[in-house]
Amino acid sequence: MVEASDMEEPVPPSTTAAATGSASPLMMDLAASYKRLAEECESAALHARRAASRFIDNEPVEGAAHAFASQGHLHRAGDSIKRLATQHAEHHQKD
């Protein structure tokens, strides 16, 4: 579980599209996909930091559990990147 105290300050979102209202539904969906991707990466980093702390505290079982959780989040993030890249390629093949 991600705790607020373990998270780094998020990057503020761009206000350009919101201010002009010019973002298409496609761009809004794309932005949401990348936000979810960022959340997966943040979760992976959190678990990696916790794994390091557990290993430093000589708690190998707990460290390994967090290391595997980190890998799982990275796997999901990789799947998301592949899906987004495939969608991008399919979109540009039509051009």
N, C-alpha and C positions, 0 to 999 in steps of 0.2 A: 504494500500500500504506500502511496506517495504522500508524504506529510509536507505541509506548507513550509515548515522550517528547513526541509531538505532541498527545496527547489530554489534555483537561481531566479533572479528577477527576470521576467519575460521581456522580450523585445517588444516595445510598443507597436501596435499595428499602424499601418499607413492610413492616414485619414483622407487621402486624395480621392479614392473612389467613393467613399461614404459622403464626402463633402459635395461632390458633383453628381452623385447618383448615377454614374455612367457605367458601372460594372454590370456586365450582362449576367444572366443566370449561369451560363457556362463558366465565366470567370469566378463567380461566387462559389460554385461547386469546386472549382480547381483550388481556390483559396482555402476552402474548408478541408480539402484533402491534404494540402500541405500543412495546415495547422495540426491535423491528426498525426501526420508524419512527424512533425516537430515534437508532439507530445510523446510519441513512442520513443524517440531519441532521448528525450529528457528522462523518461522512465528508465531507459537502459543506462544512462549515465548515473542516475541515482542508485540503481542496484550495483553498479560497478564500484561506486564510492563506498557503499555499505559493505561490499565484499572485501574491499581493501581494508576497511576498518576492522572487520571480523578477523581477517588473517593477521593483522597487526596485533589484535587482542588474543591471538593464539586460539581462535575458535574456527577450526577448519571446516567443520560440518556446516555451520551457519554461513561461512564465507563462500563455500561451494554452492550453497543454495542460492545466494544472491548472485553469484557469478553465472549460474545457469539461468536465473531470471533475466539477467542483463542480456544474455545471448538470445533468449526468447524474444525480447523486445527488439533486438537488432534484426532478428530474422523477420519479424513482422514489418519492421521499417523497410528492409530490403525488398520484401514482397510488394509493399506499397510503391516503392520507387520503380520497380519493374512494371507494375500495372500502369503507373502514370506515364512512363516512357513508352509503353506499348500504345496507350491511348494517344499520345502525342504523335507517334509515328503513323498511326492509322489516320489521324486527322490530316496530317500533311501529305499522305499518299493521294488524297483526293484532289490536291492542288495541281 
